[in-house]
Amino acid sequence: MSQITFSPPFVRPSQVSEQLRSAGYAVLAPADVAAWAGCDLQALMALNADWSGLPPDKFLKDGGRYRRRRHSCFVVTGEEVQQVPHRPHWQPVEYNALHGGMQRLFAPMQDATVAAPVWNQLLRALAGVSGEVFAHAAGAEPWYLEAHQFRIDTRDGIGRPTPEGAHRDGVDLVAVFLVERHAVKGGETRVFEADGPSGVRFTLTEPWSLLLLDDARMIHETTPIQPLAEGGYRDTLVVTCRRGNFQGADVLGA
């Protein structure tokens, strides 16, 4: 049986900020991601190999073995990008009913990844659009970014990109990059208004396509994946941007 998929509602780089303000989300095709971030698409693609070495996520409360990940944190002020000392990821139960309230210390991103010029270009672009949309002054204040590298695999028959279900993250901006998908079906992205009737659904299939979300306005989830052949997986990079401090800074004491 064939799978029905919906094409992403791509916008042009020049439309990103206005689309975020008006609709609460924006979706970019890979070439436009590179143009928007001021980087080379091949430089982005060169990062893909990092996802093959992600360690297992040991904090899954549903007992699954389908998720691997790394996590690191950064502060971006204007053009300056600073990686901060490694710290746990923390969310309140209001935003993550499954894993909220836990101090989850994942393996950090690899030094070579963080040192790549294209990495800093991506983070500057995300902090820049956050400033334009949420603070109305790009570069005027520091932005606190958490980066998560995910691999969801299908070794046990099914993988769940969002085991917590439809959710918000408790930040200002959420960026979801599809890095790669191999031999899987499913993985449909669903975005809904938190306080309204509107929603959209689509499937990201092209490496380094991007979904940007106004987290206060939109709820999001990704449906489970199933294998089309042995060794199926879906790789993503999720980066969140937040004003003021990292989420849970008061709880973690940092």
N, C-alpha and C positions, 0 to 999 in steps of 0.2 A: 504494500500500500504506500503510495506516495505521501510525502509530508507537505502540508500546506505551510508556506512561510510568507511573511509580509516584508516588503522591502523597507529599509530604513528611510526616514524622511530627511535626507541630507540637506544641509544648508551650506552656503558659501562662507569662507572665512570672514568676510566683511559683515556678515549677518549674525555672527555668534552672539555678541552682547545684546543686541536688540531682541533676538529670538529667546534668549534666556529671560530677559525682562518681561516679554509679552506672553510666552508660553510656559516658562518654567523649565525648559529643557532645550538642548540643541544637539544635533547629531552631525558629525563630519566624516566624510570619506577620507581614506588614508592620504592621498595626495594633498588634500586640503588641510589635514592635520599638520603635515609638514610645512605647508605654506603659512598656516596660522601661527605655528610655533617658531617659524624662522629657522627651520632645520632641514636636513636632507632625509628623505624617506629611507634611503638605503642605510643611513646611520641608525635610524630607528630599528630597521629590520635586523641590523647587526647585533642588537641586544637580545634577540629571540632565544639564542642558545642558552642564556642564563636560566630560563625556565625549566630546562631539562634536569637541573641539579637542585631543585627546591626540596628541602627536607619535609617530612610529614608534619601535618598539623596535629599536635598531640592533645588539643583541647576540645575536640568535637564531642559534644554531649549526647549526640544521637548514636554514638558508637561506630560511626562510619570511618572508613579508611581512604576515602576518595579525595581528600584535599591535602595539597602540599602548599607551603607558603613561606615567604620571607617578609620582613617588615622593618622599615626605618623611618625616622622622623627628621624634618627639616624646618628651618625658619627662612623665609624669603622676604627681604625688605628691598624694594626697588630691584636693582640688578644683582644684589648680593644674595647668594644662596649658601646657607650654613647648615651642615648636618649636625644634629645635636647628639649628645651621648645616648647610647642605646637605652630604651625605656620600654616598659610593657605597653601593650594596647589595652585600653579600658573603655567600656561603654556602659551607660546605665541601663537597667532593665527596661526603662521606658522606650528605649530605641532598639534594644536587642533582647527580646524575651528569652531566647535560648542561651546566649552566652554573656548577657549583661551582668555586671557586678563582679566579673572575674578579671584578675590581673593576668593577662596572657602574654608571656614573654616569648616571642618567636625569634628564630634565627635572623640576624640582620642581613640586609642586602650586601652583596659582594662589593669589595672596594673598587674593582674595575668597572662595575656598573655605575656606581656613584661618581666615579672620576671621569666618565665619558662626557665630553662637551654637550652631546645631545641631551643628556639627562638634565643638566642645568637649564638648557633651553626649554625643555618641557615644563620644568617647575616654574621658571620665570613666566611663561605664558599662562599657566594656571593661576598663579598669584596675581598676574596682571589683569586677567578677566575678572577675577574675584574682586579686585579693587574697583574696577569699572562698574560692575553690576551691583555690588553690595555696599561699597563705601563711597562710590561716585568720585573716586580720586585714586587712580592707579599709582602705586608706589608710595602712598602717603603713610602707610602703617605696615608693621610686620604681619605676615600670614604664616600660620602654623600648619604645616603639611605632613600628613601621614601617608606613606606609600606602602602598598601591599602587592606583592607578586603572588598570584594564585595559579595553581594547576589543579583542575578538577578532572579526575580520570574515571574510567568505567571498568576498572578491574573486577569489581564486584557486581557489575551489571547496570548500575545507575550511579550517577554523580549529581550532587546538588550544589549548584553555584551559590544559592542563598538558602541555606537550611533554616534560617530564622524566619523565612517567608517574606511577604511584602513588608517593607520597613523604610524608615528614615534613619540617618546616621548621626544626627545631632551636630551637624557642621553647617557651614555656609554653602560650599560647593562640593559636589561629588563628581569625579571624572572616572569613567570606566572605559579603558582601552581594551579592545579585543586584540590580543597579541597573536593568537593562532588557534585554529580548531582543526582537529584531525580525526576523521573516521567516526563522527558522532552525529546524531540527530537530536533535535530539541534545542535547549539553550535560547529560548525566545525571551527577549527583553520586554518587560511590561512596565509602563510608567503611568501613574494615575495622579490626579490632583488630590491633595490631602483633604481639602475642604470643598470639593466640587465634583461634578459628574464626569468630567472629561478624562480621557485616557488614550493611550496609543500603545500598539504592540508591533514588534518587528524583530528580525533576527540579524544580528551582526555576523557577517561571514568573512569580510575582508580584513587581513592583518593590519592593525594599527588604525582601524576605524574607531571612532570616539563618541561616547555619550556624555554630555555635561548636564548636570541637574542642579536646580535650585532646591537644596535639601529641605528648606523650611516649607516649601510649597508642594513638593512632589514626593510620592511614595513609589518605590521601585522594587522589582524582583526579577530574577531570571529563572525560567523553568528548568527542571532536571534534564540532564543529557543521558542518552543511551548509546551503546556502541553500534556502529555500522560494520566494524571489523575489529579484530583484536587490537588492543592498545589505543583505543580512542581516548581523546582528552580535549579539554578546552582551557586555554591559557588567557589570563587577563592581568592587567595592571589597574589597580584602583588607587586613586590619589584623592584624599579629602583635604579641603582648605577651610580653615577656621580662624576667626578673629579672636584676639584676646589671649589665648593660650591653647595648649593641647587639651582635648577632652579628658577629664579625669585628673587634671593637674592638681586639684585640691585634694583628691583622694589619694593619689600616688605621692604627693609631697614634692612634686617636681614640675 
